[in-house]
Amino acid sequence: MVDVRVYSPGAIRVEVRVLDGVTVPLERDGSGWLGSVQADDRYQIVIDGGPGLVDPYATEVWFGPAHTRHLHDAWAVAAAWPEPRPQRSTSRPLVGVRSTCSGNDETTRSV
């Protein structure tokens, strides 16, 4: 199972719509909503019966065959967050860039 958390303090009802048609209601948890879906499920978040939204915390997004610029058919894929990798060091020197903007009186004076 993969947790789904939604911050929507003004919502009355929040659900998760799974691609196979199942709707899972989320439970209020303070100012947010909490629930879970099966791993690898494709799902959308539905707030107060509105259109399906992609989970902004999704690690993967799947675009359905009906997806176009004007018709959105995007689904989050339920997957756990990957384990953080240790930071790597480099032997290359760091590069710093400094940019300034200046001009003399002749070029900045308005006539």
C-alpha positions in Angstrom: 0.0 0.0 0.0 1.1 3.5 -0.8 0.0 6.5 1.3 -1.9 9.4 -0.3 -1.9 12.7 1.5 -3.8 15.7 0.3 -3.7 19.2 1.9 -7.1 20.7 1.3 -8.5 22.3 4.5 -11.6 23.7 2.8 -12.7 20.5 1.1 -15.8 18.7 2.2 -15.0 15.4 0.5 -11.7 14.1 -1.0 -11.5 10.8 -2.9 -9.0 8.9 -4.9 -10.3 7.5 -8.3 -8.3 4.5 -9.4 -8.0 3.8 -13.1 -10.1 0.6 -12.9 -13.1 2.7 -11.6 -12.8 2.1 -7.9 -13.3 5.2 -5.7 -11.5 5.3 -2.4 -12.6 8.0 0.1 -9.8 9.7 2.1 -10.2 10.5 5.8 -9.7 14.0 7.2 -6.5 14.3 9.2 -6.3 17.8 10.6 -6.2 20.2 7.7 -5.5 17.5 5.2 -6.7 14.1 4.0 -5.1 10.7 4.3 -5.7 7.4 2.6 -3.8 4.7 0.7 -3.9 2.8 -2.6 -2.4 -0.4 -3.9 1.2 -0.1 -5.2 1.4 0.5 -9.0 -2.3 1.7 -9.2 -2.9 4.6 -11.4 -5.1 7.2 -9.6 -6.4 10.7 -9.6 -7.4 12.9 -6.7 -11.0 14.2 -6.7 -11.9 17.1 -4.4 -15.6 17.7 -3.8 -16.7 15.9 -6.9 -14.6 18.0 -9.2 -12.3 16.9 -12.1 -9.6 14.3 -11.4 -6.3 15.9 -10.4 -2.8 14.4 -10.5 -1.2 14.0 -7.1 1.5 16.7 -6.9 3.7 14.4 -4.7 3.6 11.5 -7.2 7.0 10.1 -8.2 5.6 9.0 -11.6 2.8 10.3 -13.9 1.1 8.2 -16.6 -0.6 9.9 -19.6 -3.5 7.9 -21.0 -4.3 7.5 -24.7 -6.9 10.2 -24.6 -4.5 12.8 -23.3 -4.1 16.0 -25.5 -3.4 19.6 -24.9 -7.1 20.3 -24.3 -8.2 17.0 -22.8 -6.2 16.0 -19.7 -5.9 12.2 -19.1 -3.1 12.1 -16.6 -2.8 9.7 -13.7 -0.4 9.4 -10.8 1.3 6.0 -10.4 1.3 4.8 -6.8 4.9 4.2 -5.9 6.9 4.7 -2.8 9.5 7.5 -2.7 13.0 6.2 -3.5 15.5 6.0 -0.8 17.7 9.1 -0.6 21.2 8.6 -2.1 24.3 9.8 -0.3 25.8 13.0 -1.6 28.8 12.5 -3.8 31.9 14.7 -3.6 33.8 15.9 -6.7 37.5 16.5 -7.4 36.6 19.2 -9.9 37.0 22.9 -8.8 33.8 24.8 -8.0 32.9 27.4 -10.5 31.4 30.8 -9.3 29.8 33.2 -11.7 29.3 36.9 -10.8 27.3 39.2 -13.0 26.9 42.9 -12.6 25.0 45.5 -14.5 26.4 49.0 -14.7 26.6 51.8 -17.1 28.1 55.3 -17.4 26.2 58.5 -17.5 26.2 58.7 -21.3 24.3 55.4 -21.7 21.9 55.6 -18.8 20.7 59.2 -19.2 17.3 59.7 -20.6 16.7 62.6 -22.9 
